[in-house]
């Protein structure tokens, strides 16, 4: 009786031989197909090598996907427009500028240490795209200046950055834009201040309001005297209100929100004029407040409220705790 292992080995060798003969016949019949396949394998191998990270003299791991010949290079102080995505080494997404809905800009700073994010950007030119591997703890603590690391960052955590440098704005141009902006804002604010005084006077005259303002400038007009207690600083109050401009347009309303508004007095949770008016009321009372911008939002805007805008509030004090 023949050894089954020997028979099996002979059978296996025979099958390998037949497969080799069949392969040779196929290659002989289609040399073009063979050439394309081999060329493809060579290309894949070369592409894989080109995608390997290199290390700069400063220790940054990098690879470039696109480089623009003779591209403008950034310097410290320039404002860069970037398309940027970065993930942890475990491939968890941390940030994606494409999801913001607006251009992501970054002011290039002097490198705080070798192999930092700023140093990586200095390697790029306008139009270039590249990937960088940076230490997460250094990025958050040194580059961003955070006092504490995010919970997902460990000592061994790296961040994989994928960056495209879309535009470079020189530091001097950025500074000049800021100067021009401040000049324009100052000019508009001067006009708004004059317009506000006129709007208050016209509103008082149009609505036949004769009440005098408080020392702060607040006009308090009682619409319904309350019969409850008067709130003190530190109390939590519940109110219904409607906020309007002097032209009568409503910009905010608790009635539209479907629920009263609650806040703690003295905690600076509302504008000064609003709180001052509440403290002059009694529970169950209703009042109209005319709040000039000096005790409102001042030179700042808030939503659809422009700088130096007088606000009108109709308020009902519902409860005090």
DAFEN-V194436 format. One record per backbone hydrogen bond with DSSP energy under -0.5 kcal/mol. CO is the residue of the C=O (numbers start at 1). NH is the residue of the N-H. If there is no record, write none. Layout:
# DAFEN-V194436
co & nh
CO & NH
CO & NH
This chain:
# DAFEN-V194436
co & nh
3 & 6
3 & 7
4 & 8
5 & 9
6 & 10
7 & 11
8 & 12
9 & 13
10 & 14
11 & 15
12 & 16
13 & 17
14 & 18
15 & 19
16 & 20
17 & 21
18 & 22
19 & 23
20 & 24
21 & 25
22 & 26
23 & 27
24 & 28
25 & 29
26 & 30
30 & 34
31 & 35
32 & 36
33 & 37
34 & 38
35 & 39
36 & 40
37 & 41
38 & 42
39 & 43
40 & 44
41 & 45
42 & 46
43 & 47
44 & 48
45 & 49
46 & 50
47 & 51
49 & 52
54 & 62
56 & 59
60 & 56
60 & 62
61 & 133
62 & 54
63 & 131
66 & 129
67 & 69
68 & 71
72 & 126
75 & 78
78 & 80
78 & 108
79 & 169
80 & 82
80 & 106
81 & 166
81 & 167
82 & 84
82 & 104
83 & 164
84 & 97
85 & 162
86 & 94
86 & 95
87 & 160
88 & 91
91 & 93
92 & 88
95 & 86
96 & 99
97 & 100
103 & 105
104 & 82
106 & 80
106 & 108
108 & 77
113 & 116
116 & 120
117 & 121
118 & 122
119 & 123
120 & 123
121 & 124
124 & 74
125 & 128
128 & 165
129 & 65
129 & 66
130 & 163
131 & 63
132 & 134
132 & 161
133 & 61
134 & 159
135 & 139
136 & 140
137 & 141
138 & 142
138 & 143
139 & 144
140 & 146
150 & 153
152 & 154
154 & 157
157 & 136
158 & 89
159 & 134
159 & 161
160 & 87
161 & 132
162 & 85
163 & 130
164 & 83
164 & 166
165 & 127
167 & 81
168 & 170
169 & 79
170 & 174
171 & 175
172 & 176
173 & 177
174 & 178
175 & 179
176 & 180
177 & 181
178 & 182
179 & 183
180 & 184
181 & 185
182 & 186
183 & 187
184 & 188
185 & 189
186 & 190
187 & 191
188 & 192
189 & 193
190 & 194
191 & 195
192 & 196
193 & 197
194 & 198
195 & 199
196 & 200
197 & 201
198 & 202
199 & 203
200 & 204
201 & 205
202 & 206
203 & 207
204 & 209
205 & 208
208 & 210
214 & 217
218 & 214
218 & 220
219 & 221
219 & 290
220 & 222
221 & 288
224 & 286
229 & 283
232 & 235
235 & 237
235 & 265
236 & 321
237 & 263
238 & 318
238 & 319
239 & 261
240 & 316
241 & 254
241 & 255
242 & 314
243 & 251
243 & 252
244 & 312
245 & 248
249 & 245
252 & 243
253 & 257
254 & 258
254 & 259
261 & 239
263 & 237
263 & 265
264 & 267
265 & 234
271 & 275
272 & 276
273 & 277
274 & 278
275 & 279
277 & 280
278 & 281
281 & 231
282 & 285
283 & 227
283 & 228
285 & 317
286 & 223
286 & 224
287 & 315
288 & 221
289 & 291
289 & 313
290 & 219
290 & 292
291 & 311
292 & 295
293 & 296
293 & 298
295 & 273
297 & 300
298 & 308
302 & 305
304 & 306
305 & 302
311 & 291
312 & 244
313 & 289
313 & 315
314 & 242
315 & 287
316 & 240
316 & 318
317 & 284
319 & 238
